[in-house]
């Protein structure tokens, strides 16, 4: 009945998709996975600038975090792995089995570890708001993944 209706619908859907992609925020974080280390465990989102005032309260410290994700289907034990910044502040993972397609947030402040959140139990910020690099290393000290942001990474 309307021979051009499907073309018009396709054009509208296509332009809507392009608009949605253009509306996404620019990535503030860049990933670099070393070529020699292909791991299902990678770094995800990073909240390096705690929202609000940096007052070193535990609430503010815990609003600074890094996500570690298992993108594979099988569980991975990351016992002995470490998460560090470029200044050398390091957090070592205890006996943690990261299930397939799951993630854990590593907070800077003090808290009680559970399946989805781990705490470094620090009283000072780790991640530099102006630029830094989060580095995930295996228990053999091999770099598995890095995420960098800002001017000084």
C-alpha positions, 0 to 999 in steps of 0.5 A: 500500500505504501511502497516507500514506507519501508525505506522511510522507516529504515532511514528513520531507524538508521538516523536514530541509531546514529544519534544515539551513538553520538550522544554517548559520552566520550571515553575518559579512560583508555584501555591497554591490554598487553599483546602477550597477556590475553586474559578474560579478566580485565579492568572495567569502569574506574571512578577515580574522582570521588564525587563531591568534595575530597574530604578523605571521609570513608564515604568519599574514599569508597566512592573512588573505585576500580572495577575488575571484570571476568569477561569469560564464561569460566571462573578465575581465581585471582588470588595473589593478583594486584591492582596498583596505580603508577605511583606504586600503591598496590592492593593484593587480592586474597582468595577470590574466585571471580565467576564468569561474566561477573565483576567486583569493585575495589574501593579505596576506603574501609569496608567489609568485603563481599561478592561484589565489593572489596575494600583496600582499607586505606585512609587516603586517596589512591587514584590521581584525578588529573591523570593516572594509570590502574594496573592489573597484574597476575600472581606472577607479576605480569601486566594483565590490563591497564587503564589510563586517564588524564594528562599524567598517565 
